[in-house]
Amino acid sequence: MERNVYRCSNGQFYGDVGLWQRLESGEWSPCCWDQESGMEWVSAGDGELLSLTPVPESDLPPGLTATSTEAGVRVEPTSTKATPPGGHR
């Protein structure tokens, strides 16, 4: 399964789940997509044009991780809480 992670021109990283949530909510509107490179351009609510570039998960900065879900990939903060013995928090 392909894991989609994007670096946005706003400095943030998104998984395909975050990207679709913003599109479906109307926060972003699709503008253009390059099938060969996978790059996407969206318009933010304030009219700003954002570019989304697919990147390997290894490009995620420290403190972020990509997690697979049924809906796709989420980019989330890495948990800093230690898991106690038994695996429960």
Secondary structure, 3 states (H helix, E strand, C coil): CCCCEEEECCCCEEEHHHHHHHHHHCCEEEEEECCCCCCEEEEECCCCEEEEEECCHHHCCCCEEEEEECCEEEEEECCCCCCCCCCCC
